[in-house]
Amino acid sequence: MSVWVDRTSLEPGDTPIVDVRLTPRLNLRCSDPDHPNTNANSSAGNGIGGHASGRKISADTLREESLLENGVDSLKTGEVALRSRWYRCSGGRAGAFCSRCPDLEAQVQCLVCVKLNVPLPRTYHCSTQCFAESWKEHKKLHALYQDGSKGGESKSDPVQIRGPGGESWVEVSRSRSYTPVVDDIGHVLKYECVPVSKDHPHGMTAASMLETEPVAPKPKPHIRNMMPLALDGIKGSVATGKFTLLTYNILSDIYSNPEMYTNCPRWALAWSYRRMNLLKEIVSYRPDILCLQEVQSDHYDNFFKPELHKHGYDSVYKKKTSEVYTGNSMVIDGCATFYRRDRFSIIKKYDVEFNKAALSLSEALNATSQKKAALNRLLKDNVALIVVLEALEPPDPAAAAAGKR
């Protein structure tokens, strides 16, 4: 069996942005008609390596060579893996740029970092004010490198290759997906991939590759112009009977279709970019109660629940009844309610499934046409979450721990 990469591409609009993951789309073909992961639809044409045609095979069915314990030696006879490499072109922008605001040129350098052999890009700041504002986090670098866990360890030099035009490329990753970092700003990235096997450890064909546009810094989120309400004493107040509530439809990743949101660049819809912006904004408001809609089930379990718990929130969640397959698991969105555990304790929660309510309502209708029209309108798999909370008095952590109400 022979496998080759027919085409490697990024989605249109996949501008490389710092902290936004890139995953190339791979069109693979296979010469073995009995391979279990092939598509019966084949097209004529010349693929890499001189193959005339072949059946389509899903790249997701191939294991990544970098994840194999012993490389290609871990493969079974006849098994094929995918070898991926990401490189950064050494040519690009000149000068030093701020580690905190990577779109700004550096004006200040931390000399302590230089003495501790901290990587140079992490030592720069655009102003003394920027340096002062980031000091709380920045000094953690000093502690990290002072204990020898970073500065003293011996690391092998990064792999470098020379391009046909004489340009130098430095290896930055060995996985199919890559998330650009601050050091990549202004530089072109190159992705190479090739199927490998025990019989062909260096590649079954010539490598397929693509080059990106220069990596751009992560834009700062737009600052909202909030409309203040004339309610004296509510902001930050813990007065009896008063609390703040924030409700937010965060747009589930399974619904963030670029074809639907044509006015938004593709990278800005990526969950890897949006999730931290959402968290920062929510935390900045510090609401007593937070109601989120379109919360994807895996994002609730793996991100929102643990992250907001760090900020003093407990939560409950209700997802819709049907699920969709995302390539890794079955997920769906739902409603999540978070509340500050130093202010409230939960008494009861009620899950509402409107599909059940719609079926009960339709039974009361006599005409078949009325039932059909009602069900077409109401069976949308919508859900609701009702939470009964009791205020803790006084509203402080000690009272919450003691259970005083």
Backbone hydrogen bonds, N-H to C=O, Kabsch-Sander energy under -0.5 kcal/mol:
donor,donor_aa,acceptor,acceptor_aa,energy
4,W,29,R,-2.2
6,D,4,W,-0.7
6,D,27,N,-3.0
7,R,27,N,-1.3
9,S,25,R,-2.2
14,D,11,E,-2.0
15,T,13,G,-2.2
18,V,216,A,-1.9
19,D,180,P,-2.7
20,V,17,I,-2.1
21,R,19,D,-0.6
22,L,178,Y,-3.1
25,R,9,S,-4.0
26,L,24,P,-0.5
27,N,7,R,-2.8
28,L,26,L,-0.7
28,L,57,I,-0.8
29,R,4,W,-2.5
30,C,55,R,-2.7
31,S,2,S,-2.6
35,H,32,D,-1.6
38,T,35,H,-1.2
39,N,56,K,-2.1
42,S,40,A,-0.7
43,S,54,G,-0.6
45,G,52,A,-1.2
47,G,45,G,-0.7
47,G,51,H,-2.7
48,I,5,V,-0.5
50,G,47,G,-1.3
54,G,43,S,-0.6
55,R,30,C,-2.4
56,K,39,N,-0.7
56,K,41,N,-0.6
57,I,28,L,-1.9
58,S,37,N,-1.0
61,T,58,S,-1.3
62,L,59,A,-1.4
63,R,80,V,-0.6
65,E,82,L,-2.5
67,L,64,E,-1.5
68,L,65,E,-1.5
71,G,68,L,-1.2
73,D,70,N,-1.4
74,S,71,G,-1.8
75,L,72,V,-1.5
79,E,76,K,-2.1
81,A,196,V,-2.6
82,L,63,R,-2.7
83,R,81,A,-0.5
83,R,194,V,-2.5
84,S,82,L,-0.6
85,R,192,E,-2.4
86,W,173,S,-2.6
87,Y,190,K,-2.8
88,R,170,V,-2.8
89,C,188,V,-2.7
90,S,168,S,-3.2
98,C,101,C,-0.5
98,C,104,L,-2.7
99,S,124,Y,-2.3
104,L,101,C,-2.7
106,A,96,A,-2.3
107,Q,125,H,-2.8
108,V,125,H,-2.6
110,C,123,T,-2.3
111,L,109,Q,-0.7
114,V,110,C,-1.3
115,K,111,L,-2.1
116,L,112,V,-1.6
117,N,114,V,-1.2
118,V,113,C,-2.7
122,R,119,P,-2.0
123,T,120,L,-2.3
125,H,108,V,-2.6
131,F,127,S,-2.1
132,A,128,T,-2.4
133,E,129,Q,-2.5
134,S,130,C,-1.7
135,W,132,A,-0.9
137,E,134,S,-0.5
138,H,134,S,-3.2
139,K,135,W,-2.7
140,K,137,E,-1.1
141,L,137,E,-0.5
141,L,138,H,-1.7
142,H,138,H,-0.8
143,A,139,K,-1.7
144,L,140,K,-2.2
145,Y,141,L,-2.3
146,Q,142,H,-2.4
147,D,143,A,-1.4
148,G,145,Y,-0.8
149,S,144,L,-0.6
150,K,144,L,-0.6
153,E,150,K,-0.7
155,K,153,E,-0.6
161,I,169,W,-2.6
163,G,167,E,-3.5
166,G,163,G,-2.0
169,W,161,I,-2.9
170,V,88,R,-2.8
171,E,159,V,-3.4
172,V,86,W,-2.9
173,S,86,W,-1.3
178,Y,22,L,-2.3
184,D,181,V,-1.8
185,I,182,V,-1.6
186,G,215,V,-3.0
187,H,184,D,-2.5
190,K,87,Y,-2.6
191,Y,210,L,-2.6
192,E,85,R,-2.7
193,C,208,S,-2.4
194,V,83,R,-1.8
196,V,81,A,-2.6
197,S,200,H,-1.3
203,G,200,H,-1.6
204,M,195,P,-2.8
208,S,193,C,-2.6
210,L,191,Y,-1.9
212,T,189,L,-2.7
215,V,184,D,-0.6
215,V,187,H,-2.3
216,A,16,P,-2.8
224,R,222,H,-0.5
226,M,224,R,-1.1
231,L,229,L,-2.3
232,D,230,A,-0.5
234,I,231,L,-1.7
237,S,234,I,-2.2
242,K,239,A,-2.0
246,L,289,I,-2.5
248,Y,291,C,-2.5
250,I,248,Y,-0.8
250,I,293,Q,-1.8
255,Y,252,S,-1.7
256,S,252,S,-0.6
256,S,253,D,-0.7
257,N,255,Y,-2.4
260,M,257,N,-1.3
261,Y,257,N,-2.1
262,T,260,M,-0.8
264,C,261,Y,-1.6
267,W,13,G,-0.6
268,A,265,P,-0.8
269,L,265,P,-0.7
269,L,266,R,-1.2
270,A,266,R,-0.6
270,A,267,W,-0.7
273,Y,270,A,-1.0
274,R,270,A,-2.3
275,R,271,W,-2.5
277,N,273,Y,-0.8
278,L,274,R,-2.6
279,L,275,R,-2.3
280,K,276,M,-2.6
281,E,277,N,-2.1
282,I,278,L,-2.6
283,V,279,L,-2.6
284,S,280,K,-1.9
285,Y,281,E,-1.2
285,Y,282,I,-0.6
286,R,282,I,-1.2
288,D,244,T,-0.8
289,I,244,T,-1.8
290,L,338,F,-3.1
291,C,246,L,-3.1
292,L,290,L,-0.6
292,L,336,A,-3.1
293,Q,248,Y,-2.3
295,V,334,G,-2.6
296,Q,294,E,-0.7
297,S,332,I,-2.8
300,Y,296,Q,-2.2
301,D,297,S,-1.9
302,N,298,D,-2.5
303,F,299,H,-1.6
304,F,299,H,-2.3
305,K,300,Y,-2.3
307,E,303,F,-2.6
308,L,304,F,-2.6
309,H,305,K,-1.4
310,K,306,P,-1.1
311,H,307,E,-0.6
312,G,309,H,-1.6
313,Y,308,L,-2.0
314,D,339,Y,-2.4
316,V,337,T,-1.9
318,K,335,C,-2.5
320,K,333,D,-2.3
324,V,331,V,-3.3
326,T,324,V,-0.5
326,T,329,S,-2.5
331,V,324,V,-2.9
331,V,329,S,-0.5
334,G,295,V,-0.8
335,C,318,K,-2.7
336,A,292,L,-2.4
337,T,316,V,-2.2
338,F,290,L,-3.2
339,Y,314,D,-2.4
340,R,288,D,-2.3
341,R,312,G,-2.2
343,R,340,R,-1.6
344,F,340,R,-2.2
345,S,390,E,-2.1
347,I,388,V,-3.1
348,K,388,V,-1.3
350,Y,386,I,-3.2
352,V,384,A,-2.6
354,F,352,V,-0.6
354,F,382,N,-2.2
355,N,382,N,-0.5
356,K,353,E,-0.7
357,A,353,E,-1.4
358,A,354,F,-2.5
359,L,355,N,-2.1
360,S,356,K,-2.0
361,L,357,A,-2.2
362,S,358,A,-2.4
363,E,359,L,-1.2
364,A,360,S,-0.6
364,A,361,L,-1.2
365,L,362,S,-1.3
371,K,367,A,-2.0
372,K,368,T,-2.5
373,A,369,S,-2.3
374,A,370,Q,-2.5
375,L,371,K,-2.6
376,N,372,K,-2.3
377,R,373,A,-1.4
378,L,374,A,-2.3
379,L,375,L,-2.5
380,K,378,L,-2.1
384,A,352,V,-2.3
386,I,350,Y,-2.8
387,V,385,L,-0.5
388,V,348,K,-3.4
389,L,387,V,-0.6
390,E,345,S,-2.8
392,L,343,R,-3.1
396,D,394,P,-1.9
400,A,396,D,-2.3
401,A,397,P,-2.4
402,A,398,A,-1.8
403,G,399,A,-1.2
404,K,399,A,-1.7
